[in-house]
Amino acid sequence: MKVAIACESPLLQRSLELFLEGYLSSLRHCDIVVRDHIVPDDGRLSLLIGSSENVDLLKPFSKGDLFRRLHEKIDLAKDEILINECSIPHVENEEKVDLNILERHIEKLTQEYQANILKAIKAFYEK
């Protein structure tokens, strides 16, 4: 995961730099940009941090919250790409469709299902 930070708040910028040390990248080469302000039609995958209801991560947040939300946002974007790739129109020539995309999608769903089951079991036994 490569993360770029573009915040107007210097305090938030520095805090995020400390939290994300080792994952930082330039805007040009990043997978996701963490911002504290809306940038219309940027074209990049963004995680918006703020105090209003229309943000991805509400302040205050922990390092764990930040990483969890970043992974969720990236996974959602990957799922959208997979769904778009899987919705290939039927070709009359009956060309073979690469099943690797479908296999990755099924693998991702299986991993999510397994993680949810483990989370439920742990929650049950921690009571």
N, CA, C and O atoms as CSV, one atom per row, in Angstrom:
chain,resi,resn,atom,element,x,y,z
A,1,MET,N,N,0.845,-1.168,0.000
A,1,MET,CA,C,0.000,0.000,0.000
A,1,MET,C,C,0.898,1.241,0.000
A,1,MET,O,O,1.762,1.396,0.863
A,2,LYS,N,N,0.680,2.109,-0.971
A,2,LYS,CA,C,1.424,3.364,-1.067
A,2,LYS,C,C,0.442,4.502,-0.818
A,2,LYS,O,O,-0.590,4.608,-1.481
A,3,VAL,N,N,0.783,5.355,0.156
A,3,VAL,CA,C,-0.127,6.414,0.583
A,3,VAL,C,C,0.538,7.773,0.433
A,3,VAL,O,O,1.693,7.961,0.814
A,4,ALA,N,N,-0.212,8.721,-0.132
A,4,ALA,CA,C,0.225,10.114,-0.184
A,4,ALA,C,C,-0.674,10.913,0.757
A,4,ALA,O,O,-1.839,10.568,0.955
A,5,ILE,N,N,-0.134,11.964,1.325
A,5,ILE,CA,C,-0.891,12.808,2.248
A,5,ILE,C,C,-0.934,14.216,1.682
A,5,ILE,O,O,0.095,14.778,1.307
A,6,ALA,N,N,-2.143,14.786,1.624
A,6,ALA,CA,C,-2.316,16.145,1.119
A,6,ALA,C,C,-3.325,16.861,2.017
A,6,ALA,O,O,-4.500,16.987,1.671
A,7,CYS,N,N,-2.855,17.322,3.162
A,7,CYS,CA,C,-3.734,17.970,4.137
A,7,CYS,C,C,-3.431,19.457,4.235
A,7,CYS,O,O,-2.285,19.886,4.097
A,8,GLU,N,N,-4.481,20.233,4.477
A,8,GLU,CA,C,-4.307,21.666,4.695
A,8,GLU,C,C,-3.841,21.944,6.120
A,8,GLU,O,O,-3.154,22.935,6.368
A,9,SER,N,N,-4.210,21.078,7.051
A,9,SER,CA,C,-3.814,21.226,8.444
A,9,SER,C,C,-2.407,20.676,8.644
A,9,SER,O,O,-2.186,19.482,8.444
A,10,PRO,N,N,-1.442,21.525,9.037
A,10,PRO,CA,C,-0.076,21.033,9.249
A,10,PRO,C,C,0.009,19.995,10.376
A,10,PRO,O,O,0.817,19.069,10.310
A,11,LEU,N,N,-0.822,20.152,11.399
A,11,LEU,CA,C,-0.811,19.209,12.524
A,11,LEU,C,C,-1.300,17.827,12.068
A,11,LEU,O,O,-0.688,16.811,12.396
A,12,LEU,N,N,-2.391,17.796,11.318
A,12,LEU,CA,C,-2.902,16.534,10.804
A,12,LEU,C,C,-1.921,15.922,9.803
A,12,LEU,O,O,-1.714,14.709,9.793
A,13,GLN,N,N,-1.325,16.755,8.972
A,13,GLN,CA,C,-0.338,16.294,7.992
A,13,GLN,C,C,0.807,15.573,8.705
A,13,GLN,O,O,1.181,14.465,8.320
A,14,ARG,N,N,1.349,16.189,9.722
A,14,ARG,CA,C,2.488,15.609,10.451
A,14,ARG,C,C,2.084,14.344,11.199
A,14,ARG,O,O,2.835,13.369,11.218
A,15,SER,N,N,0.911,14.351,11.811
A,15,SER,CA,C,0.421,13.163,12.526
A,15,SER,C,C,0.276,11.982,11.575
A,15,SER,O,O,0.677,10.864,11.898
A,16,LEU,N,N,-0.295,12.233,10.407
A,16,LEU,CA,C,-0.458,11.175,9.416
A,16,LEU,C,C,0.887,10.676,8.905
A,16,LEU,O,O,1.054,9.482,8.658
A,17,GLU,N,N,1.843,11.581,8.747
A,17,GLU,CA,C,3.183,11.177,8.320
A,17,GLU,C,C,3.808,10.223,9.333
A,17,GLU,O,O,4.473,9.259,8.955
A,18,LEU,N,N,3.594,10.491,10.619
A,18,LEU,CA,C,4.130,9.613,11.666
A,18,LEU,C,C,3.401,8.268,11.669
A,18,LEU,O,O,4.033,7.217,11.781
A,19,PHE,N,N,2.066,8.303,11.546
A,19,PHE,CA,C,1.276,7.073,11.533
A,19,PHE,C,C,1.623,6.197,10.336
A,19,PHE,O,O,1.684,4.973,10.454
A,20,LEU,N,N,1.847,6.820,9.188
A,20,LEU,CA,C,2.005,6.087,7.937
A,20,LEU,C,C,3.454,5.941,7.484
A,20,LEU,O,O,3.727,5.638,6.322
A,21,GLU,N,N,4.373,6.161,8.410
A,21,GLU,CA,C,5.790,6.034,8.073
A,21,GLU,C,C,6.052,4.638,7.512
A,21,GLU,O,O,5.625,3.642,8.096
A,22,GLY,N,N,6.737,4.569,6.405
A,22,GLY,CA,C,6.982,3.297,5.749
A,22,GLY,C,C,6.006,3.014,4.622
A,22,GLY,O,O,6.256,2.143,3.788
A,23,TYR,N,N,4.896,3.742,4.588
A,23,TYR,CA,C,3.895,3.572,3.537
A,23,TYR,C,C,3.787,4.807,2.650
A,23,TYR,O,O,3.027,4.808,1.681
A,24,LEU,N,N,4.539,5.858,2.972
A,24,LEU,CA,C,4.414,7.124,2.264
A,24,LEU,C,C,4.973,7.055,0.852
A,24,LEU,O,O,5.968,6.383,0.579
A,25,SER,N,N,4.302,7.768,-0.026
A,25,SER,CA,C,4.680,7.812,-1.431
A,25,SER,C,C,4.320,9.185,-1.977
A,25,SER,O,O,3.626,9.964,-1.324
A,26,SER,N,N,4.793,9.466,-3.163
A,26,SER,CA,C,4.433,10.735,-3.801
A,26,SER,C,C,3.017,10.639,-4.369
A,26,SER,O,O,2.477,9.543,-4.524
A,27,LEU,N,N,2.429,11.777,-4.672
A,27,LEU,CA,C,1.097,11.795,-5.273
A,27,LEU,C,C,1.070,11.042,-6.597
A,27,LEU,O,O,0.059,10.444,-6.964
A,28,ARG,N,N,2.153,11.078,-7.281
A,28,ARG,CA,C,2.228,10.458,-8.607
A,28,ARG,C,C,2.208,8.929,-8.546
A,28,ARG,O,O,1.672,8.283,-9.446
A,29,HIS,N,N,2.783,8.354,-7.502
A,29,HIS,CA,C,2.938,6.903,-7.436
A,29,HIS,C,C,2.108,6.236,-6.342
A,29,HIS,O,O,2.351,5.073,-6.017
A,30,CYS,N,N,1.156,6.926,-5.780
A,30,CYS,CA,C,0.410,6.373,-4.648
A,30,CYS,C,C,-0.802,5.561,-5.091
A,30,CYS,O,O,-1.299,5.705,-6.207
A,31,ASP,N,N,-1.265,4.695,-4.173
A,31,ASP,CA,C,-2.498,3.937,-4.377
A,31,ASP,C,C,-3.703,4.736,-3.878
A,31,ASP,O,O,-4.800,4.630,-4.426
A,32,ILE,N,N,-3.485,5.534,-2.835
A,32,ILE,CA,C,-4.556,6.303,-2.208
A,32,ILE,C,C,-3.988,7.591,-1.626
A,32,ILE,O,O,-2.833,7.629,-1.202
A,33,VAL,N,N,-4.802,8.649,-1.607
A,33,VAL,CA,C,-4.396,9.941,-1.053
A,33,VAL,C,C,-5.261,10.226,0.174
A,33,VAL,O,O,-6.487,10.125,0.110
A,34,VAL,N,N,-4.627,10.581,1.284
A,34,VAL,CA,C,-5.341,10.960,2.495
A,34,VAL,C,C,-5.421,12.483,2.515
A,34,VAL,O,O,-4.405,13.171,2.412
A,35,ARG,N,N,-6.654,13.005,2.650
A,35,ARG,CA,C,-6.870,14.450,2.601
A,35,ARG,C,C,-7.771,14.894,3.746
A,35,ARG,O,O,-8.496,14.093,4.335
A,36,ASP,N,N,-7.709,16.185,4.047
A,36,ASP,CA,C,-8.639,16.776,5.008
A,36,ASP,C,C,-9.553,17.792,4.323
A,36,ASP,O,O,-10.258,18.547,4.992
A,37,HIS,N,N,-9.539,17.807,3.003
A,37,HIS,CA,C,-10.388,18.710,2.224
A,37,HIS,C,C,-10.808,18.006,0.932
A,37,HIS,O,O,-10.119,17.109,0.445
A,38,ILE,N,N,-11.921,18.418,0.402
A,38,ILE,CA,C,-12.451,17.804,-0.814
A,38,ILE,C,C,-11.774,18.407,-2.032
A,38,ILE,O,O,-11.651,19.625,-2.156
A,39,VAL,N,N,-11.338,17.533,-2.930
A,39,VAL,CA,C,-10.762,17.949,-4.203
A,39,VAL,C,C,-11.670,17.379,-5.291
A,39,VAL,O,O,-11.686,16.168,-5.509
A,40,PRO,N,N,-12.422,18.236,-5.972
A,40,PRO,CA,C,-13.374,17.731,-6.956
A,40,PRO,C,C,-12.684,17.115,-8.174
A,40,PRO,O,O,-11.725,17.667,-8.712
A,41,ASP,N,N,-13.191,15.970,-8.588
A,41,ASP,CA,C,-12.751,15.273,-9.797
A,41,ASP,C,C,-11.238,15.151,-9.923
A,41,ASP,O,O,-10.663,15.466,-10.965
A,42,ASP,N,N,-10.612,14.699,-8.870
A,42,ASP,CA,C,-9.164,14.491,-8.858
A,42,ASP,C,C,-8.803,13.252,-9.670
A,42,ASP,O,O,-7.758,13.221,-10.321
A,43,GLY,N,N,-9.645,12.246,-9.639
A,43,GLY,CA,C,-9.373,11.012,-10.360
A,43,GLY,C,C,-8.595,9.998,-9.544
A,43,GLY,O,O,-8.410,8.861,-9.979
A,44,ARG,N,N,-8.142,10.391,-8.379
A,44,ARG,CA,C,-7.387,9.479,-7.507
A,44,ARG,C,C,-8.303,8.939,-6.420
A,44,ARG,O,O,-9.286,9.573,-6.038
A,45,LEU,N,N,-7.961,7.763,-5.937
A,45,LEU,CA,C,-8.664,7.191,-4.805
A,45,LEU,C,C,-8.259,7.997,-3.569
A,45,LEU,O,O,-7.072,8.151,-3.284
A,46,SER,N,N,-9.256,8.512,-2.835
A,46,SER,CA,C,-8.969,9.372,-1.693
A,46,SER,C,C,-9.672,8.892,-0.442
A,46,SER,O,O,-10.751,8.302,-0.498
A,47,LEU,N,N,-9.037,9.156,0.693
A,47,LEU,CA,C,-9.635,8.939,2.003
A,47,LEU,C,C,-9.756,10.303,2.641
A,47,LEU,O,O,-8.751,10.971,2.885
A,48,LEU,N,N,-10.985,10.723,2.912
A,48,LEU,CA,C,-11.240,12.051,3.458
A,48,LEU,C,C,-11.386,11.967,4.970
A,48,LEU,O,O,-12.186,11.186,5.486
A,49,ILE,N,N,-10.600,12.786,5.679
A,49,ILE,CA,C,-10.631,12.842,7.141
A,49,ILE,C,C,-11.201,14.187,7.561
A,49,ILE,O,O,-10.833,15.228,7.017
A,50,GLY,N,N,-12.107,14.155,8.538
A,50,GLY,CA,C,-12.665,15.417,9.013
A,50,GLY,C,C,-13.635,15.213,10.156
A,50,GLY,O,O,-13.689,14.148,10.772
A,51,SER,N,N,-14.409,16.269,10.429
A,51,SER,CA,C,-15.350,16.246,11.542
A,51,SER,C,C,-16.804,16.163,11.089
A,51,SER,O,O,-17.690,15.941,11.914
A,52,SER,N,N,-17.064,16.336,9.802
A,52,SER,CA,C,-18.438,16.306,9.316
A,52,SER,C,C,-18.870,14.874,8.999
A,52,SER,O,O,-18.059,13.950,9.054
A,53,GLU,N,N,-20.139,14.696,8.672
A,53,GLU,CA,C,-20.681,13.365,8.436
A,53,GLU,C,C,-20.297,12.787,7.077
A,53,GLU,O,O,-20.362,11.571,6.897
A,54,ASN,N,N,-19.907,13.606,6.130
A,54,ASN,CA,C,-19.633,13.121,4.779
A,54,ASN,C,C,-18.168,12.753,4.550
A,54,ASN,O,O,-17.687,12.810,3.418
A,55,VAL,N,N,-17.460,12.378,5.604
A,55,VAL,CA,C,-16.052,12.001,5.483
A,55,VAL,C,C,-15.909,10.487,5.640
A,55,VAL,O,O,-16.828,9.810,6.101
A,56,ASP,N,N,-14.755,9.972,5.254
A,56,ASP,CA,C,-14.484,8.539,5.375
A,56,ASP,C,C,-14.017,8.159,6.775
A,56,ASP,O,O,-14.268,7.046,7.237
A,57,LEU,N,N,-13.338,9.082,7.447
A,57,LEU,CA,C,-12.806,8.819,8.782
A,57,LEU,C,C,-13.006,10.051,9.650
A,57,LEU,O,O,-12.495,11.130,9.350
A,58,LEU,N,N,-13.759,9.875,10.732
A,58,LEU,CA,C,-14.043,10.996,11.633
A,58,LEU,C,C,-12.876,11.235,12.590
A,58,LEU,O,O,-12.225,10.295,13.046
A,59,LYS,N,N,-12.628,12.504,12.882
A,59,LYS,CA,C,-11.636,12.859,13.896
A,59,LYS,C,C,-12.323,12.849,15.243
A,59,LYS,O,O,-13.499,13.210,15.304
A,60,PRO,N,N,-11.698,12.477,16.286
A,60,PRO,CA,C,-10.359,11.896,16.438
A,60,PRO,C,C,-10.372,10.420,16.044
A,60,PRO,O,O,-11.415,9.769,16.075
A,61,PHE,N,N,-9.213,9.908,15.677
A,61,PHE,CA,C,-9.092,8.522,15.250
A,61,PHE,C,C,-7.772,7.963,15.750
A,61,PHE,O,O,-6.846,8.705,16.077
A,62,SER,N,N,-7.705,6.642,15.802
A,62,SER,CA,C,-6.464,5.976,16.223
A,62,SER,C,C,-5.712,5.499,14.984
A,62,SER,O,O,-6.236,5.528,13.870
A,63,LYS,N,N,-4.503,5.071,15.196
A,63,LYS,CA,C,-3.691,4.530,14.103
A,63,LYS,C,C,-4.376,3.298,13.515
A,63,LYS,O,O,-4.386,3.105,12.299
A,64,GLY,N,N,-4.940,2.476,14.377
A,64,GLY,CA,C,-5.660,1.289,13.922
A,64,GLY,C,C,-6.872,1.643,13.075
A,64,GLY,O,O,-7.129,1.010,12.050
A,65,ASP,N,N,-7.622,2.664,13.508
A,65,ASP,CA,C,-8.780,3.126,12.729
A,65,ASP,C,C,-8.354,3.583,11.343
A,65,ASP,O,O,-9.014,3.285,10.347
A,66,LEU,N,N,-7.248,4.307,11.289
A,66,LEU,CA,C,-6.741,4.823,10.019
A,66,LEU,C,C,-6.384,3.679,9.080
A,66,LEU,O,O,-6.805,3.679,7.923
A,67,PHE,N,N,-5.612,2.704,9.558
A,67,PHE,CA,C,-5.206,1.586,8.717
A,67,PHE,C,C,-6.405,0.747,8.287
A,67,PHE,O,O,-6.479,0.312,7.138
A,68,ARG,N,N,-7.341,0.520,9.203
A,68,ARG,CA,C,-8.529,-0.263,8.881
A,68,ARG,C,C,-9.326,0.413,7.762
A,68,ARG,O,O,-9.761,-0.242,6.815
A,69,ARG,N,N,-9.510,1.716,7.883
A,69,ARG,CA,C,-10.294,2.456,6.889
A,69,ARG,C,C,-9.562,2.522,5.547
A,69,ARG,O,O,-10.193,2.429,4.494
A,70,LEU,N,N,-8.235,2.682,5.578
A,70,LEU,CA,C,-7.456,2.683,4.335
A,70,LEU,C,C,-7.606,1.356,3.599
A,70,LEU,O,O,-7.839,1.330,2.390
A,71,HIS,N,N,-7.471,0.251,4.336
A,71,HIS,CA,C,-7.593,-1.064,3.716
A,71,HIS,C,C,-9.002,-1.287,3.164
A,71,HIS,O,O,-9.165,-1.846,2.080
A,72,GLU,N,N,-10.020,-0.849,3.911
A,72,GLU,CA,C,-11.396,-0.994,3.433
A,72,GLU,C,C,-11.603,-0.219,2.135
A,72,GLU,O,O,-12.206,-0.724,1.188
A,73,LYS,N,N,-11.104,0.997,2.103
A,73,LYS,CA,C,-11.284,1.853,0.928
A,73,LYS,C,C,-10.571,1.251,-0.286
A,73,LYS,O,O,-11.132,1.232,-1.382
A,74,ILE,N,N,-9.353,0.762,-0.104
A,74,ILE,CA,C,-8.602,0.158,-1.199
A,74,ILE,C,C,-9.280,-1.136,-1.655
A,74,ILE,O,O,-9.380,-1.391,-2.855
A,75,ASP,N,N,-9.745,-1.956,-0.703
A,75,ASP,CA,C,-10.422,-3.201,-1.061
A,75,ASP,C,C,-11.705,-2.934,-1.843
A,75,ASP,O,O,-12.012,-3.648,-2.798
A,76,LEU,N,N,-12.460,-1.902,-1.437
A,76,LEU,CA,C,-13.677,-1.550,-2.170
A,76,LEU,C,C,-13.357,-1.140,-3.603
A,76,LEU,O,O,-14.062,-1.517,-4.539
A,77,ALA,N,N,-12.301,-0.375,-3.762
A,77,ALA,CA,C,-11.904,0.057,-5.103
A,77,ALA,C,C,-11.483,-1.145,-5.952
A,77,ALA,O,O,-11.813,-1.214,-7.135
A,78,LYS,N,N,-10.755,-2.091,-5.352
A,78,LYS,CA,C,-10.346,-3.295,-6.074
A,78,LYS,C,C,-11.564,-4.123,-6.468
A,78,LYS,O,O,-11.624,-4.652,-7.578
A,79,ASP,N,N,-12.541,-4.239,-5.559
A,79,ASP,CA,C,-13.756,-4.990,-5.860
A,79,ASP,C,C,-14.513,-4.367,-7.027
A,79,ASP,O,O,-15.021,-5.084,-7.889
A,80,GLU,N,N,-14.591,-3.043,-7.062
A,80,GLU,CA,C,-15.269,-2.366,-8.164
A,80,GLU,C,C,-14.574,-2.655,-9.486
A,80,GLU,O,O,-15.232,-2.865,-10.505
A,81,ILE,N,N,-13.255,-2.666,-9.470
A,81,ILE,CA,C,-12.496,-2.969,-10.689
A,81,ILE,C,C,-12.766,-4.405,-11.124
A,81,ILE,O,O,-12.965,-4.668,-12.310
A,82,LEU,N,N,-12.773,-5.346,-10.160
A,82,LEU,CA,C,-13.035,-6.749,-10.491
A,82,LEU,C,C,-14.435,-6.934,-11.064
A,82,LEU,O,O,-14.621,-7.675,-12.030
A,83,ILE,N,N,-15.411,-6.265,-10.473
A,83,ILE,CA,C,-16.782,-6.373,-10.968
A,83,ILE,C,C,-16.872,-5.831,-12.380
A,83,ILE,O,O,-17.530,-6.424,-13.234
A,84,ASN,N,N,-16.217,-4.707,-12.633
A,84,ASN,CA,C,-16.224,-4.144,-13.980
A,84,ASN,C,C,-15.531,-5.065,-14.970
A,84,ASN,O,O,-15.968,-5.186,-16.114
A,85,GLU,N,N,-14.452,-5.715,-14.543
A,85,GLU,CA,C,-13.736,-6.638,-15.422
A,85,GLU,C,C,-14.550,-7.899,-15.673
A,85,GLU,O,O,-14.479,-8.470,-16.762
A,86,CYS,N,N,-15.328,-8.347,-14.679
A,86,CYS,CA,C,-16.111,-9.570,-14.816
A,86,CYS,C,C,-17.342,-9.364,-15.688
A,86,CYS,O,O,-17.867,-10.327,-16.247
A,87,SER,N,N,-17.804,-8.145,-15.813
A,87,SER,CA,C,-19.002,-7.901,-16.606
A,87,SER,C,C,-18.644,-7.681,-18.073
A,87,SER,O,O,-18.998,-6.665,-18.673
A,88,ILE,N,N,-17.938,-8.654,-18.632
A,88,ILE,CA,C,-17.535,-8.615,-20.027
A,88,ILE,C,C,-18.721,-9.102,-20.857
A,88,ILE,O,O,-19.289,-10.149,-20.547
A,89,PRO,N,N,-19.109,-8.373,-21.899
A,89,PRO,CA,C,-20.244,-8.815,-22.699
A,89,PRO,C,C,-19.939,-10.132,-23.419
A,89,PRO,O,O,-18.789,-10.433,-23.737
A,90,HIS,N,N,-21.000,-10.910,-23.668
A,90,HIS,CA,C,-20.849,-12.196,-24.345
A,90,HIS,C,C,-20.389,-11.974,-25.780
A,90,HIS,O,O,-20.954,-11.158,-26.508
A,91,VAL,N,N,-19.376,-12.698,-26.166
A,91,VAL,CA,C,-18.822,-12.582,-27.509
A,91,VAL,C,C,-19.369,-13.733,-28.345
A,91,VAL,O,O,-19.366,-14.880,-27.898
A,92,GLU,N,N,-19.832,-13.440,-29.542
A,92,GLU,CA,C,-20.430,-14.465,-30.386
A,92,GLU,C,C,-19.413,-15.509,-30.826
A,92,GLU,O,O,-19.786,-16.657,-31.067
A,93,ASN,N,N,-18.169,-15.152,-30.935
A,93,ASN,CA,C,-17.128,-16.089,-31.359
A,93,ASN,C,C,-16.798,-17.094,-30.271
A,93,ASN,O,O,-15.996,-18.002,-30.488
A,94,GLU,N,N,-17.402,-16.944,-29.113
A,94,GLU,CA,C,-17.147,-17.788,-27.948
A,94,GLU,C,C,-15.670,-17.824,-27.593
A,94,GLU,O,O,-15.106,-18.884,-27.320
A,95,GLU,N,N,-15.042,-16.624,-27.602
A,95,GLU,CA,C,-13.652,-16.524,-27.177
A,95,GLU,C,C,-13.570,-16.874,-25.706
A,95,GLU,O,O,-14.486,-16.586,-24.935
A,96,LYS,N,N,-12.476,-17.493,-25.324
A,96,LYS,CA,C,-12.299,-17.859,-23.926
A,96,LYS,C,C,-12.024,-16.606,-23.100
A,96,LYS,O,O,-11.168,-15.790,-23.440
A,97,VAL,N,N,-12.767,-16.476,-22.014
A,97,VAL,CA,C,-12.582,-15.366,-21.095
A,97,VAL,C,C,-11.579,-15.805,-20.038
A,97,VAL,O,O,-11.654,-16.922,-19.526
A,98,ASP,N,N,-10.648,-14.929,-19.717
A,98,ASP,CA,C,-9.636,-15.249,-18.711
A,98,ASP,C,C,-10.306,-15.422,-17.354
A,98,ASP,O,O,-10.893,-14.477,-16.827
A,99,LEU,N,N,-10.222,-16.608,-16.790
A,99,LEU,CA,C,-10.876,-16.908,-15.523
A,99,LEU,C,C,-10.069,-16.459,-14.316
A,99,LEU,O,O,-10.539,-16.590,-13.187
A,100,ASN,N,N,-8.877,-15.937,-14.521
A,100,ASN,CA,C,-8.062,-15.457,-13.406
A,100,ASN,C,C,-8.762,-14.346,-12.643
A,100,ASN,O,O,-8.661,-14.269,-11.419
A,101,ILE,N,N,-9.468,-13.491,-13.358
A,101,ILE,CA,C,-10.182,-12.383,-12.713
A,101,ILE,C,C,-11.251,-12.938,-11.787
A,101,ILE,O,O,-11.378,-12.508,-10.641
A,102,LEU,N,N,-12.018,-13.895,-12.292
A,102,LEU,CA,C,-13.070,-14.509,-11.488
A,102,LEU,C,C,-12.480,-15.249,-10.289
A,102,LEU,O,O,-13.030,-15.184,-9.189
A,103,GLU,N,N,-11.382,-15.939,-10.490
A,103,GLU,CA,C,-10.721,-16.656,-9.394
A,103,GLU,C,C,-10.274,-15.688,-8.302
A,103,GLU,O,O,-10.454,-15.971,-7.117
A,104,ARG,N,N,-9.694,-14.552,-8.684
A,104,ARG,CA,C,-9.263,-13.547,-7.692
A,104,ARG,C,C,-10.461,-13.007,-6.926
A,104,ARG,O,O,-10.388,-12.805,-5.714
A,105,HIS,N,N,-11.557,-12.775,-7.627
A,105,HIS,CA,C,-12.757,-12.243,-6.976
A,105,HIS,C,C,-13.305,-13.251,-5.966
A,105,HIS,O,O,-13.666,-12.877,-4.850
A,106,ILE,N,N,-13.368,-14.526,-6.351
A,106,ILE,CA,C,-13.858,-15.566,-5.449
A,106,ILE,C,C,-12.920,-15.719,-4.260
A,106,ILE,O,O,-13.377,-15.890,-3.130
A,107,GLU,N,N,-11.618,-15.662,-4.502
A,107,GLU,CA,C,-10.636,-15.764,-3.418
A,107,GLU,C,C,-10.799,-14.615,-2.422
A,107,GLU,O,O,-10.731,-14.825,-1.211
A,108,LYS,N,N,-11.013,-13.410,-2.930
A,108,LYS,CA,C,-11.194,-12.235,-2.077
A,108,LYS,C,C,-12.449,-12.391,-1.222
A,108,LYS,O,O,-12.418,-12.118,-0.023
A,109,LEU,N,N,-13.552,-12.829,-1.830
A,109,LEU,CA,C,-14.800,-13.023,-1.089
A,109,LEU,C,C,-14.649,-14.114,-0.033
A,109,LEU,O,O,-15.193,-13.996,1.065
A,110,THR,N,N,-13.918,-15.166,-0.359
A,110,THR,CA,C,-13.693,-16.250,0.593
A,110,THR,C,C,-12.878,-15.767,1.789
A,110,THR,O,O,-13.183,-16.119,2.929
A,111,GLN,N,N,-11.856,-14.975,1.541
A,111,GLN,CA,C,-11.038,-14.437,2.625
A,111,GLN,C,C,-11.860,-13.523,3.532
A,111,GLN,O,O,-11.715,-13.569,4.754
A,112,GLU,N,N,-12.721,-12.696,2.943
A,112,GLU,CA,C,-13.576,-11.822,3.743
A,112,GLU,C,C,-14.536,-12.648,4.597
A,112,GLU,O,O,-14.747,-12.343,5.771
A,113,TYR,N,N,-15.114,-13.692,4.008
A,113,TYR,CA,C,-16.032,-14.563,4.723
A,113,TYR,C,C,-15.327,-15.239,5.897
A,113,TYR,O,O,-15.865,-15.309,7.002
A,114,GLN,N,N,-14.117,-15.735,5.643
A,114,GLN,CA,C,-13.334,-16.392,6.693
A,114,GLN,C,C,-13.009,-15.398,7.816
A,114,GLN,O,O,-13.109,-15.740,8.995
A,115,ALA,N,N,-12.627,-14.188,7.457
A,115,ALA,CA,C,-12.299,-13.179,8.466
A,115,ALA,C,C,-13.518,-12.843,9.313
A,115,ALA,O,O,-13.397,-12.676,10.526
A,116,ASN,N,N,-14.689,-12.742,8.692
A,116,ASN,CA,C,-15.913,-12.437,9.435
A,116,ASN,C,C,-16.288,-13.567,10.383
A,116,ASN,O,O,-16.728,-13.314,11.505
A,117,ILE,N,N,-16.119,-14.806,9.946
A,117,ILE,CA,C,-16.417,-15.950,10.811
A,117,ILE,C,C,-15.471,-15.966,12.010
A,117,ILE,O,O,-15.908,-16.167,13.143
A,118,LEU,N,N,-14.178,-15.754,11.764
A,118,LEU,CA,C,-13.206,-15.732,12.862
A,118,LEU,C,C,-13.490,-14.603,13.843
A,118,LEU,O,O,-13.350,-14.772,15.054
A,119,LYS,N,N,-13.889,-13.457,13.315
A,119,LYS,CA,C,-14.216,-12.315,14.170
A,119,LYS,C,C,-15.420,-12.645,15.058
A,119,LYS,O,O,-15.433,-12.301,16.240
A,120,ALA,N,N,-16.417,-13.303,14.496
A,120,ALA,CA,C,-17.598,-13.679,15.268
A,120,ALA,C,C,-17.264,-14.709,16.356
A,120,ALA,O,O,-17.764,-14.626,17.478
A,121,ILE,N,N,-16.424,-15.667,16.010
A,121,ILE,CA,C,-16.027,-16.691,16.982
A,121,ILE,C,C,-15.220,-16.061,18.118
A,121,ILE,O,O,-15.444,-16.371,19.288
A,122,LYS,N,N,-14.292,-15.187,17.776
A,122,LYS,CA,C,-13.489,-14.517,18.816
A,122,LYS,C,C,-14.380,-13.671,19.714
A,122,LYS,O,O,-14.209,-13.675,20.933
A,123,ALA,N,N,-15.321,-12.952,19.131
A,123,ALA,CA,C,-16.229,-12.108,19.923
A,123,ALA,C,C,-17.065,-12.972,20.868
A,123,ALA,O,O,-17.324,-12.566,22.001
A,124,PHE,N,N,-17.489,-14.153,20.421
A,124,PHE,CA,C,-18.284,-15.052,21.247
A,124,PHE,C,C,-17.502,-15.549,22.446
A,124,PHE,O,O,-18.020,-15.576,23.562
A,125,TYR,N,N,-16.253,-15.943,22.222
A,125,TYR,CA,C,-15.450,-16.517,23.312
A,125,TYR,C,C,-14.815,-15.463,24.216
A,125,TYR,O,O,-14.337,-15.801,25.299
A,126,GLU,N,N,-14.796,-14.217,23.809
A,126,GLU,CA,C,-14.223,-13.166,24.650
A,126,GLU,C,C,-15.192,-12.654,25.689
A,126,GLU,O,O,-14.805,-11.898,26.580
A,127,LYS,N,N,-16.451,-13.055,25.589
A,127,LYS,CA,C,-17.477,-12.589,26.556
A,127,LYS,C,C,-17.269,-13.174,27.903
A,127,LYS,O,O,-18.035,-12.890,28.824
